[in-house]
Amino acid sequence: MRQPDRIIRMDTVRDRTGLSRSTIYRKIAEGTFPPQIKISINGAGWRESDINRWVADPVAWRPGSGRGLDAV
């Protein structure tokens, strides 16, 4: 059985990537970093699997690659 994907918040993303908050948002705007997903009215986070894929190969990362959930 496949484990559910965890949602991680900004502090965890910054720790794992070594990027600053402003760099993360700039890269999201450029399309070179996984976008956030809404988890509540005022909260957002990232799929852990997306961040893991980006950390493994930041140059080759593209939106939707490797998840199989492109339509979602």
HTML snippet that shows the backbone in 3Dmol.js (N, CA, C, O; Angstrom):
<script src="https://3Dmol.org/build/3Dmol-min.js"></script>
<div id="view" style="width:600px;height:400px;position:relative"></div>
<script>
const pdb = `
ATOM      1  N   MET A   1       0.830  -1.176   0.000  1.00  0.00           N
ATOM      2  CA  MET A   1       0.000   0.000   0.000  1.00  0.00           C
ATOM      3  C   MET A   1       0.882   1.249   0.000  1.00  0.00           C
ATOM      4  O   MET A   1       1.882   1.316   0.715  1.00  0.00           O
ATOM      5  N   ARG A   2       0.509   2.206  -0.786  1.00  0.00           N
ATOM      6  CA  ARG A   2       1.288   3.431  -0.927  1.00  0.00           C
ATOM      7  C   ARG A   2       1.012   4.395   0.229  1.00  0.00           C
ATOM      8  O   ARG A   2      -0.135   4.585   0.634  1.00  0.00           O
ATOM      9  N   GLN A   3       2.087   5.002   0.755  1.00  0.00           N
ATOM     10  CA  GLN A   3       1.953   5.979   1.833  1.00  0.00           C
ATOM     11  C   GLN A   3       1.340   7.265   1.296  1.00  0.00           C
ATOM     12  O   GLN A   3       1.669   7.677   0.183  1.00  0.00           O
ATOM     13  N   PRO A   4       0.461   7.909   2.052  1.00  0.00           N
ATOM     14  CA  PRO A   4      -0.075   9.200   1.620  1.00  0.00           C
ATOM     15  C   PRO A   4       1.019  10.258   1.628  1.00  0.00           C
ATOM     16  O   PRO A   4       1.934  10.214   2.451  1.00  0.00           O
ATOM     17  N   ASP A   5       0.918  11.191   0.720  1.00  0.00           N
ATOM     18  CA  ASP A   5       1.894  12.276   0.609  1.00  0.00           C
ATOM     19  C   ASP A   5       1.660  13.279   1.736  1.00  0.00           C
ATOM     20  O   ASP A   5       0.540  13.751   1.929  1.00  0.00           O
ATOM     21  N   ARG A   6       2.702  13.599   2.468  1.00  0.00           N
ATOM     22  CA  ARG A   6       2.577  14.584   3.549  1.00  0.00           C
ATOM     23  C   ARG A   6       2.617  15.989   2.970  1.00  0.00           C
ATOM     24  O   ARG A   6       3.172  16.217   1.895  1.00  0.00           O
ATOM     25  N   ILE A   7       2.026  16.919   3.692  1.00  0.00           N
ATOM     26  CA  ILE A   7       2.095  18.333   3.338  1.00  0.00           C
ATOM     27  C   ILE A   7       3.099  18.976   4.291  1.00  0.00           C
ATOM     28  O   ILE A   7       2.983  18.838   5.509  1.00  0.00           O
ATOM     29  N   ILE A   8       4.070  19.670   3.739  1.00  0.00           N
ATOM     30  CA  ILE A   8       5.078  20.326   4.564  1.00  0.00           C
ATOM     31  C   ILE A   8       4.972  21.829   4.407  1.00  0.00           C
ATOM     32  O   ILE A   8       4.541  22.323   3.365  1.00  0.00           O
ATOM     33  N   ARG A   9       5.364  22.552   5.436  1.00  0.00           N
ATOM     34  CA  ARG A   9       5.224  24.003   5.471  1.00  0.00           C
ATOM     35  C   ARG A   9       6.534  24.691   5.112  1.00  0.00           C
ATOM     36  O   ARG A   9       7.552  24.032   4.900  1.00  0.00           O
ATOM     37  N   MET A  10       6.504  26.013   5.046  1.00  0.00           N
ATOM     38  CA  MET A  10       7.624  26.822   4.578  1.00  0.00           C
ATOM     39  C   MET A  10       8.928  26.546   5.324  1.00  0.00           C
ATOM     40  O   MET A  10       9.971  26.397   4.686  1.00  0.00           O
ATOM     41  N   ASP A  11       8.899  26.476   6.647  1.00  0.00           N
ATOM     42  CA  ASP A  11      10.147  26.266   7.394  1.00  0.00           C
ATOM     43  C   ASP A  11      10.826  24.952   6.997  1.00  0.00           C
ATOM     44  O   ASP A  11      12.048  24.899   6.858  1.00  0.00           O
ATOM     45  N   THR A  12      10.044  23.912   6.820  1.00  0.00           N
ATOM     46  CA  THR A  12      10.592  22.620   6.407  1.00  0.00           C
ATOM     47  C   THR A  12      11.147  22.696   4.990  1.00  0.00           C
ATOM     48  O   THR A  12      12.213  22.149   4.708  1.00  0.00           O
ATOM     49  N   VAL A  13      10.426  23.372   4.100  1.00  0.00           N
ATOM     50  CA  VAL A  13      10.895  23.531   2.716  1.00  0.00           C
ATOM     51  C   VAL A  13      12.212  24.308   2.701  1.00  0.00           C
ATOM     52  O   VAL A  13      13.145  23.936   1.990  1.00  0.00           O
ATOM     53  N   ARG A  14      12.287  25.368   3.472  1.00  0.00           N
ATOM     54  CA  ARG A  14      13.530  26.155   3.536  1.00  0.00           C
ATOM     55  C   ARG A  14      14.674  25.318   4.072  1.00  0.00           C
ATOM     56  O   ARG A  14      15.785  25.398   3.548  1.00  0.00           O
ATOM     57  N   ASP A  15      14.435  24.511   5.112  1.00  0.00           N
ATOM     58  CA  ASP A  15      15.478  23.649   5.667  1.00  0.00           C
ATOM     59  C   ASP A  15      15.960  22.624   4.645  1.00  0.00           C
ATOM     60  O   ASP A  15      17.162  22.389   4.522  1.00  0.00           O
ATOM     61  N   ARG A  16      15.039  22.018   3.920  1.00  0.00           N
ATOM     62  CA  ARG A  16      15.402  20.953   2.969  1.00  0.00           C
ATOM     63  C   ARG A  16      16.071  21.474   1.706  1.00  0.00           C
ATOM     64  O   ARG A  16      16.922  20.799   1.128  1.00  0.00           O
ATOM     65  N   THR A  17      15.687  22.678   1.274  1.00  0.00           N
ATOM     66  CA  THR A  17      16.218  23.192   0.010  1.00  0.00           C
ATOM     67  C   THR A  17      17.402  24.132   0.194  1.00  0.00           C
ATOM     68  O   THR A  17      18.233  24.263  -0.705  1.00  0.00           O
ATOM     69  N   GLY A  18      17.487  24.783   1.342  1.00  0.00           N
ATOM     70  CA  GLY A  18      18.536  25.776   1.557  1.00  0.00           C
ATOM     71  C   GLY A  18      18.225  27.109   0.897  1.00  0.00           C
ATOM     72  O   GLY A  18      19.083  27.990   0.838  1.00  0.00           O
ATOM     73  N   LEU A  19      16.999  27.262   0.399  1.00  0.00           N
ATOM     74  CA  LEU A  19      16.603  28.494  -0.277  1.00  0.00           C
ATOM     75  C   LEU A  19      15.925  29.445   0.699  1.00  0.00           C
ATOM     76  O   LEU A  19      15.331  29.017   1.688  1.00  0.00           O
ATOM     77  N   SER A  20      16.020  30.739   0.411  1.00  0.00           N
ATOM     78  CA  SER A  20      15.309  31.727   1.217  1.00  0.00           C
ATOM     79  C   SER A  20      13.846  31.766   0.789  1.00  0.00           C
ATOM     80  O   SER A  20      13.483  31.249  -0.268  1.00  0.00           O
ATOM     81  N   ARG A  21      13.022  32.377   1.611  1.00  0.00           N
ATOM     82  CA  ARG A  21      11.606  32.531   1.311  1.00  0.00           C
ATOM     83  C   ARG A  21      11.400  33.270  -0.013  1.00  0.00           C
ATOM     84  O   ARG A  21      10.594  32.853  -0.845  1.00  0.00           O
ATOM     85  N   SER A  22      12.131  34.362  -0.201  1.00  0.00           N
ATOM     86  CA  SER A  22      11.953  35.153  -1.425  1.00  0.00           C
ATOM     87  C   SER A  22      12.402  34.379  -2.664  1.00  0.00           C
ATOM     88  O   SER A  22      11.790  34.504  -3.724  1.00  0.00           O
ATOM     89  N   THR A  23      13.462  33.582  -2.541  1.00  0.00           N
ATOM     90  CA  THR A  23      13.919  32.780  -3.676  1.00  0.00           C
ATOM     91  C   THR A  23      12.893  31.706  -4.026  1.00  0.00           C
ATOM     92  O   THR A  23      12.649  31.439  -5.202  1.00  0.00           O
ATOM     93  N   ILE A  24      12.297  31.095  -3.016  1.00  0.00           N
ATOM     94  CA  ILE A  24      11.258  30.083  -3.264  1.00  0.00           C
ATOM     95  C   ILE A  24      10.110  30.701  -4.058  1.00  0.00           C
ATOM     96  O   ILE A  24       9.676  30.132  -5.059  1.00  0.00           O
ATOM     97  N   TYR A  25       9.616  31.859  -3.620  1.00  0.00           N
ATOM     98  CA  TYR A  25       8.489  32.491  -4.316  1.00  0.00           C
ATOM     99  C   TYR A  25       8.878  32.958  -5.720  1.00  0.00           C
ATOM    100  O   TYR A  25       8.060  32.899  -6.637  1.00  0.00           O
ATOM    101  N   ARG A  26      10.115  33.419  -5.896  1.00  0.00           N
ATOM    102  CA  ARG A  26      10.571  33.822  -7.231  1.00  0.00           C
ATOM    103  C   ARG A  26      10.617  32.612  -8.156  1.00  0.00           C
ATOM    104  O   ARG A  26      10.183  32.689  -9.306  1.00  0.00           O
ATOM    105  N   LYS A  27      11.141  31.502  -7.660  1.00  0.00           N
ATOM    106  CA  LYS A  27      11.221  30.290  -8.474  1.00  0.00           C
ATOM    107  C   LYS A  27       9.830  29.730  -8.804  1.00  0.00           C
ATOM    108  O   LYS A  27       9.619  29.201  -9.895  1.00  0.00           O
ATOM    109  N   ILE A  28       8.882  29.847  -7.865  1.00  0.00           N
ATOM    110  CA  ILE A  28       7.504  29.429  -8.163  1.00  0.00           C
ATOM    111  C   ILE A  28       6.966  30.259  -9.321  1.00  0.00           C
ATOM    112  O   ILE A  28       6.362  29.721 -10.249  1.00  0.00           O
ATOM    113  N   ALA A  29       7.185  31.571  -9.267  1.00  0.00           N
ATOM    114  CA  ALA A  29       6.710  32.465 -10.338  1.00  0.00           C
ATOM    115  C   ALA A  29       7.368  32.137 -11.676  1.00  0.00           C
ATOM    116  O   ALA A  29       6.740  32.267 -12.727  1.00  0.00           O
ATOM    117  N   GLU A  30       8.633  31.711 -11.640  1.00  0.00           N
ATOM    118  CA  GLU A  30       9.355  31.351 -12.872  1.00  0.00           C
ATOM    119  C   GLU A  30       8.949  29.968 -13.387  1.00  0.00           C
ATOM    120  O   GLU A  30       9.227  29.629 -14.538  1.00  0.00           O
ATOM    121  N   GLY A  31       8.299  29.176 -12.547  1.00  0.00           N
ATOM    122  CA  GLY A  31       7.922  27.816 -12.937  1.00  0.00           C
ATOM    123  C   GLY A  31       9.030  26.806 -12.719  1.00  0.00           C
ATOM    124  O   GLY A  31       9.001  25.727 -13.312  1.00  0.00           O
ATOM    125  N   THR A  32      10.020  27.135 -11.870  1.00  0.00           N
ATOM    126  CA  THR A  32      11.142  26.235 -11.634  1.00  0.00           C
ATOM    127  C   THR A  32      11.154  25.658 -10.225  1.00  0.00           C
ATOM    128  O   THR A  32      12.169  25.119  -9.783  1.00  0.00           O
ATOM    129  N   PHE A  33      10.038  25.766  -9.522  1.00  0.00           N
ATOM    130  CA  PHE A  33       9.920  25.224  -8.169  1.00  0.00           C
ATOM    131  C   PHE A  33       8.463  24.799  -7.977  1.00  0.00           C
ATOM    132  O   PHE A  33       7.554  25.438  -8.505  1.00  0.00           O
ATOM    133  N   PRO A  34       8.242  23.722  -7.222  1.00  0.00           N
ATOM    134  CA  PRO A  34       6.859  23.260  -7.018  1.00  0.00           C
ATOM    135  C   PRO A  34       5.976  24.338  -6.388  1.00  0.00           C
ATOM    136  O   PRO A  34       6.389  24.992  -5.430  1.00  0.00           O
ATOM    137  N   PRO A  35       4.784  24.524  -6.907  1.00  0.00           N
ATOM    138  CA  PRO A  35       3.867  25.512  -6.321  1.00  0.00           C
ATOM    139  C   PRO A  35       3.252  24.988  -5.026  1.00  0.00           C
ATOM    140  O   PRO A  35       3.196  23.782  -4.787  1.00  0.00           O
ATOM    141  N   GLN A  36       2.800  25.912  -4.211  1.00  0.00           N
ATOM    142  CA  GLN A  36       2.102  25.557  -2.977  1.00  0.00           C
ATOM    143  C   GLN A  36       0.712  25.032  -3.299  1.00  0.00           C
ATOM    144  O   GLN A  36       0.159  25.285  -4.369  1.00  0.00           O
ATOM    145  N   ILE A  37       0.164  24.293  -2.340  1.00  0.00           N
ATOM    146  CA  ILE A  37      -1.231  23.898  -2.422  1.00  0.00           C
ATOM    147  C   ILE A  37      -1.944  24.474  -1.209  1.00  0.00           C
ATOM    148  O   ILE A  37      -1.374  24.550  -0.120  1.00  0.00           O
ATOM    149  N   LYS A  38      -3.177  24.872  -1.399  1.00  0.00           N
ATOM    150  CA  LYS A  38      -3.973  25.466  -0.332  1.00  0.00           C
ATOM    151  C   LYS A  38      -4.418  24.371   0.632  1.00  0.00           C
ATOM    152  O   LYS A  38      -4.970  23.356   0.207  1.00  0.00           O
ATOM    153  N   ILE A  39      -4.178  24.575   1.942  1.00  0.00           N
ATOM    154  CA  ILE A  39      -4.595  23.574   2.920  1.00  0.00           C
ATOM    155  C   ILE A  39      -5.636  24.117   3.900  1.00  0.00           C
ATOM    156  O   ILE A  39      -6.247  23.356   4.650  1.00  0.00           O
ATOM    157  N   SER A  40      -5.829  25.421   3.888  1.00  0.00           N
ATOM    158  CA  SER A  40      -6.889  26.045   4.683  1.00  0.00           C
ATOM    159  C   SER A  40      -7.109  27.451   4.141  1.00  0.00           C
ATOM    160  O   SER A  40      -6.493  27.835   3.147  1.00  0.00           O
ATOM    161  N   ILE A  41      -7.970  28.210   4.778  1.00  0.00           N
ATOM    162  CA  ILE A  41      -8.243  29.566   4.300  1.00  0.00           C
ATOM    163  C   ILE A  41      -6.973  30.406   4.261  1.00  0.00           C
ATOM    164  O   ILE A  41      -6.722  31.116   3.287  1.00  0.00           O
ATOM    165  N   ASN A  42      -6.175  30.325   5.320  1.00  0.00           N
ATOM    166  CA  ASN A  42      -4.957  31.135   5.394  1.00  0.00           C
ATOM    167  C   ASN A  42      -3.679  30.321   5.340  1.00  0.00           C
ATOM    168  O   ASN A  42      -2.598  30.866   5.566  1.00  0.00           O
ATOM    169  N   GLY A  43      -3.769  29.040   5.048  1.00  0.00           N
ATOM    170  CA  GLY A  43      -2.585  28.191   5.071  1.00  0.00           C
ATOM    171  C   GLY A  43      -2.308  27.528   3.740  1.00  0.00           C
ATOM    172  O   GLY A  43      -3.215  27.237   2.960  1.00  0.00           O
ATOM    173  N   ALA A  44      -1.036  27.299   3.504  1.00  0.00           N
ATOM    174  CA  ALA A  44      -0.612  26.602   2.291  1.00  0.00           C
ATOM    175  C   ALA A  44       0.632  25.784   2.628  1.00  0.00           C
ATOM    176  O   ALA A  44       1.335  26.061   3.599  1.00  0.00           O
ATOM    177  N   GLY A  45       0.878  24.798   1.823  1.00  0.00           N
ATOM    178  CA  GLY A  45       2.053  23.955   2.019  1.00  0.00           C
ATOM    179  C   GLY A  45       2.441  23.305   0.711  1.00  0.00           C
ATOM    180  O   GLY A  45       1.873  23.610  -0.338  1.00  0.00           O
ATOM    181  N   TRP A  46       3.403  22.415   0.775  1.00  0.00           N
ATOM    182  CA  TRP A  46       3.899  21.722  -0.409  1.00  0.00           C
ATOM    183  C   TRP A  46       3.765  20.230  -0.206  1.00  0.00           C
ATOM    184  O   TRP A  46       3.854  19.738   0.919  1.00  0.00           O
ATOM    185  N   ARG A  47       3.551  19.512  -1.291  1.00  0.00           N
ATOM    186  CA  ARG A  47       3.598  18.054  -1.227  1.00  0.00           C
ATOM    187  C   ARG A  47       5.059  17.665  -0.992  1.00  0.00           C
ATOM    188  O   ARG A  47       5.958  18.136  -1.689  1.00  0.00           O
ATOM    189  N   GLU A  48       5.276  16.817  -0.018  1.00  0.00           N
ATOM    190  CA  GLU A  48       6.638  16.392   0.310  1.00  0.00           C
ATOM    191  C   GLU A  48       7.305  15.730  -0.887  1.00  0.00           C
ATOM    192  O   GLU A  48       8.500  15.923  -1.113  1.00  0.00           O
ATOM    193  N   SER A  49       6.554  14.957  -1.651  1.00  0.00           N
ATOM    194  CA  SER A  49       7.136  14.275  -2.814  1.00  0.00           C
ATOM    195  C   SER A  49       7.621  15.276  -3.865  1.00  0.00           C
ATOM    196  O   SER A  49       8.643  15.041  -4.510  1.00  0.00           O
ATOM    197  N   ASP A  50       6.902  16.386  -4.046  1.00  0.00           N
ATOM    198  CA  ASP A  50       7.348  17.413  -4.998  1.00  0.00           C
ATOM    199  C   ASP A  50       8.666  18.032  -4.563  1.00  0.00           C
ATOM    200  O   ASP A  50       9.563  18.238  -5.381  1.00  0.00           O
ATOM    201  N   ILE A  51       8.781  18.327  -3.277  1.00  0.00           N
ATOM    202  CA  ILE A  51      10.022  18.922  -2.770  1.00  0.00           C
ATOM    203  C   ILE A  51      11.168  17.915  -2.864  1.00  0.00           C
ATOM    204  O   ILE A  51      12.287  18.283  -3.222  1.00  0.00           O
ATOM    205  N   ASN A  52      10.897  16.658  -2.548  1.00  0.00           N
ATOM    206  CA  ASN A  52      11.938  15.626  -2.655  1.00  0.00           C
ATOM    207  C   ASN A  52      12.437  15.494  -4.093  1.00  0.00           C
ATOM    208  O   ASN A  52      13.639  15.359  -4.325  1.00  0.00           O
ATOM    209  N   ARG A  53      11.505  15.533  -5.069  1.00  0.00           N
ATOM    210  CA  ARG A  53      11.917  15.460  -6.480  1.00  0.00           C
ATOM    211  C   ARG A  53      12.738  16.679  -6.862  1.00  0.00           C
ATOM    212  O   ARG A  53      13.725  16.554  -7.587  1.00  0.00           O
ATOM    213  N   TRP A  54      12.347  17.863  -6.385  1.00  0.00           N
ATOM    214  CA  TRP A  54      13.091  19.083  -6.705  1.00  0.00           C
ATOM    215  C   TRP A  54      14.490  19.010  -6.100  1.00  0.00           C
ATOM    216  O   TRP A  54      15.461  19.353  -6.774  1.00  0.00           O
ATOM    217  N   VAL A  55      14.617  18.572  -4.854  1.00  0.00           N
ATOM    218  CA  VAL A  55      15.920  18.477  -4.203  1.00  0.00           C
ATOM    219  C   VAL A  55      16.809  17.474  -4.945  1.00  0.00           C
ATOM    220  O   VAL A  55      18.010  17.702  -5.089  1.00  0.00           O
ATOM    221  N   ALA A  56      16.232  16.373  -5.412  1.00  0.00           N
ATOM    222  CA  ALA A  56      17.001  15.352  -6.119  1.00  0.00           C
ATOM    223  C   ALA A  56      17.564  15.868  -7.435  1.00  0.00           C
ATOM    224  O   ALA A  56      18.673  15.495  -7.818  1.00  0.00           O
ATOM    225  N   ASP A  57      16.813  16.729  -8.140  1.00  0.00           N
ATOM    226  CA  ASP A  57      17.272  17.247  -9.434  1.00  0.00           C
ATOM    227  C   ASP A  57      16.593  18.578  -9.749  1.00  0.00           C
ATOM    228  O   ASP A  57      15.640  18.614 -10.528  1.00  0.00           O
ATOM    229  N   PRO A  58      17.073  19.678  -9.152  1.00  0.00           N
ATOM    230  CA  PRO A  58      16.412  20.965  -9.337  1.00  0.00           C
ATOM    231  C   PRO A  58      16.426  21.479 -10.777  1.00  0.00           C
ATOM    232  O   PRO A  58      15.502  22.186 -11.180  1.00  0.00           O
ATOM    233  N   VAL A  59      17.427  21.149 -11.539  1.00  0.00           N
ATOM    234  CA  VAL A  59      17.513  21.642 -12.914  1.00  0.00           C
ATOM    235  C   VAL A  59      16.483  20.970 -13.808  1.00  0.00           C
ATOM    236  O   VAL A  59      15.915  21.616 -14.687  1.00  0.00           O
ATOM    237  N   ALA A  60      16.238  19.693 -13.599  1.00  0.00           N
ATOM    238  CA  ALA A  60      15.328  18.950 -14.467  1.00  0.00           C
ATOM    239  C   ALA A  60      13.879  19.006 -13.994  1.00  0.00           C
ATOM    240  O   ALA A  60      12.988  18.561 -14.717  1.00  0.00           O
ATOM    241  N   TRP A  61      13.617  19.542 -12.799  1.00  0.00           N
ATOM    242  CA  TRP A  61      12.250  19.563 -12.277  1.00  0.00           C
ATOM    243  C   TRP A  61      11.347  20.418 -13.161  1.00  0.00           C
ATOM    244  O   TRP A  61      11.708  21.522 -13.566  1.00  0.00           O
ATOM    245  N   ARG A  62      10.179  19.886 -13.444  1.00  0.00           N
ATOM    246  CA  ARG A  62       9.153  20.631 -14.187  1.00  0.00           C
ATOM    247  C   ARG A  62       7.811  20.359 -13.539  1.00  0.00           C
ATOM    248  O   ARG A  62       7.616  19.283 -12.975  1.00  0.00           O
ATOM    249  N   PRO A  63       6.877  21.300 -13.600  1.00  0.00           N
ATOM    250  CA  PRO A  63       5.567  21.090 -12.975  1.00  0.00           C
ATOM    251  C   PRO A  63       4.883  19.832 -13.488  1.00  0.00           C
ATOM    252  O   PRO A  63       4.821  19.592 -14.694  1.00  0.00           O
ATOM    253  N   GLY A  64       4.367  19.026 -12.552  1.00  0.00           N
ATOM    254  CA  GLY A  64       3.608  17.839 -12.912  1.00  0.00           C
ATOM    255  C   GLY A  64       4.439  16.619 -13.250  1.00  0.00           C
ATOM    256  O   GLY A  64       3.888  15.527 -13.387  1.00  0.00           O
ATOM    257  N   SER A  65       5.745  16.766 -13.389  1.00  0.00           N
ATOM    258  CA  SER A  65       6.560  15.631 -13.785  1.00  0.00           C
ATOM    259  C   SER A  65       6.689  14.619 -12.649  1.00  0.00           C
ATOM    260  O   SER A  65       7.047  14.970 -11.525  1.00  0.00           O
ATOM    261  N   GLY A  66       6.395  13.371 -12.958  1.00  0.00           N
ATOM    262  CA  GLY A  66       6.622  12.293 -12.023  1.00  0.00           C
ATOM    263  C   GLY A  66       5.518  12.019 -11.037  1.00  0.00           C
ATOM    264  O   GLY A  66       5.619  11.038 -10.301  1.00  0.00           O
ATOM    265  N   ARG A  67       4.466  12.815 -10.968  1.00  0.00           N
ATOM    266  CA  ARG A  67       3.428  12.621  -9.969  1.00  0.00           C
ATOM    267  C   ARG A  67       2.275  11.780 -10.474  1.00  0.00           C
ATOM    268  O   ARG A  67       1.647  11.046  -9.711  1.00  0.00           O
ATOM    269  N   GLY A  68       2.004  11.887 -11.748  1.00  0.00           N
ATOM    270  CA  GLY A  68       0.880  11.145 -12.302  1.00  0.00           C
ATOM    271  C   GLY A  68      -0.465  11.754 -11.927  1.00  0.00           C
ATOM    272  O   GLY A  68      -1.506  11.134 -12.142  1.00  0.00           O
ATOM    273  N   LEU A  69      -0.454  12.959 -11.371  1.00  0.00           N
ATOM    274  CA  LEU A  69      -1.683  13.614 -10.953  1.00  0.00           C
ATOM    275  C   LEU A  69      -1.869  14.943 -11.689  1.00  0.00           C
ATOM    276  O   LEU A  69      -2.466  15.873 -11.149  1.00  0.00           O
ATOM    277  N   ASP A  70      -1.367  15.031 -12.898  1.00  0.00           N
ATOM    278  CA  ASP A  70      -1.380  16.287 -13.632  1.00  0.00           C
ATOM    279  C   ASP A  70      -2.777  16.878 -13.791  1.00  0.00           C
ATOM    280  O   ASP A  70      -2.937  18.097 -13.842  1.00  0.00           O
ATOM    281  N   ALA A  71      -3.771  16.027 -13.868  1.00  0.00           N
ATOM    282  CA  ALA A  71      -5.136  16.521 -14.069  1.00  0.00           C
ATOM    283  C   ALA A  71      -5.781  17.020 -12.789  1.00  0.00           C
ATOM    284  O   ALA A  71      -6.827  17.669 -12.826  1.00  0.00           O
ATOM    285  N   VAL A  72      -5.152  16.715 -11.646  1.00  0.00           N
ATOM    286  CA  VAL A  72      -5.739  17.093 -10.359  1.00  0.00           C
ATOM    287  C   VAL A  72      -5.317  18.486  -9.987  1.00  0.00           C
ATOM    288  O   VAL A  72      -5.708  18.989  -8.933  1.00  0.00           O
TER     289      VAL A  72
END
`;
const viewer = $3Dmol.createViewer("view");
viewer.addModel(pdb, "pdb");
viewer.setStyle({}, {cartoon: {color: "spectrum"}});
viewer.zoomTo();
viewer.render();
</script>
